[in-house]
Amino acid sequence: MAGQLILGLSILVGLHELGHLLTAKLFGMRVEKYYIGFPPKVFSIQRGETEYGIGAIPLGGFVKIAGMVDESLDTATLNAQPQPYEFRAKPAWQRLIVMLGGIFVNVVTGIVIFVALTYANGRYYYANNDLKYGIVAHKLAQEIGLKTGDQIVGINGKAFDDFADVNKVLLESNSFYTVARNGEKIDILIPNNFYEKIADKENAGQFLDPVFPFKVGELGAGMPAEKAGIKTGDRIVKVNNVPIQYYHEVKAALQQYKNQSVAIEVNRNGKLLALPLKVTSEGTIGFFPDSELKRTHQEYTLGEATVAGTNQAFGVVFDQIRAFGKIFRGEMSAQKSLGSFITIGKVYGPSWDWTRFWSITGLLSMVLAFMNLLPIPALDGGHTVFLLYEIISGRKPSDKFLEAAQKVGMVLLLGLMVFAIGNDIFKLF
């Protein structure tokens, strides 16, 4: 998990800062330092005017451009006359391109990753029309009026194809599901603050899933199912003589027998076997289900993958905008929504999977671009606001003002970082 997090962030931060470096050098600016990671220094090498290095804290990076008021707050040379190679001596439009260079590279990186994954793997999804058994309504789904066995046939009054869309709509406001139940169609309103409940770790897995028949898939080593002789491919047909047809039924049955012995009846190649075992204290026996639902696979040409991957990349940004909108409208708590590198590390997961690694890294590249564009001093977006003001008004903010704004921005960012890390630590306990 830590290795994936460090590698992913190092790639993204390195590319982001490379965007600043290349555009600065393009316009003849002197780049004094290019670092991946923050001090203390682990390694560095001098090439021409630039020191390239690696810092010991692998959660960021920076470039030091001569004559620029940045997060280093190194303003010692700003009282002297601007030199031709300095950031402050260049036209505003060139400085604007340099500030947007890192964001541009992150956007391109995100798009390239999503396009490559889409072209290589295609898309696997559950088509809503193939979910003929309906949904399993867990606690939160029941709270808004959904029931197990319902079939969701519309979102906001429109038919949909990908079952994953039932979760994507939770970031929108004034939304509703249309469900088919006992021959009738019923609209189920989604409260505007509902996503906050979904995002709470205590409610993980408590919304909805498709109902599906299953076989036993991968077995947990040393778990009760393996010890009892259950094998991959078996069908569980009874738990203590209670008939089982779908996966949610076996989960519910086992929850009633925590730390108790039960008789599991399986169908193995047409032969029924009774296998006694003891359920764990969590109400599980240690296997992953192998769903028998049809999963749709869509392949893409390179052109189609380019369009689909680009849409997927910018979909991440639009989701961020919707989430911020909910926070500002008071429909979602910032405390339950913001996380630090601890949350990111959990998303990467404990095992190494290259497809998942690049999927998450692509997502983070788009998130990094969006966050850096926020108009906060010390972020690229803050610099961009000041430069746009200069271009439009023809008046350049003073170096003293920029220095003060940078300090305010640093305080805001450090406060946000402390809040996010503290929030993650609090969630662990």
Protein Blocks (a to p, Z undefined) as FASTA:
>chain_A
ZZmmmmmmmmmmmmmmmmmmmmmmmnopacfbdcedjdddfbdcdehjbccdddfblcbc
cdddehiacfkopaklmmpccdfkbmklpcfklmmmmmmmmmmmmmmmmmmmmmmmmmmn
opadddfklmmnopaddfklmmnopaehiacfbgehiacfblmlmmmmmmpghiacddde
ehiacdddddfklmmmmmpmklgoilcccddddddddddehiaklmnopaehiacfbggh
iacfbfklmmmmmmmmgoiacdddddeehiacdddddddfkopahiadddfbdcdddddd
fklmmmmmmmmmmmmmmmmmmmmmmmmnopacfklmpccfklmmmmnopbdcfklmmmmm
mmmmmmmmmmmmpccehiaklmmmmmmmmmmnopacdfklmmmmmmmmmmmmmmmmmmmm
mmmmmmmZZ
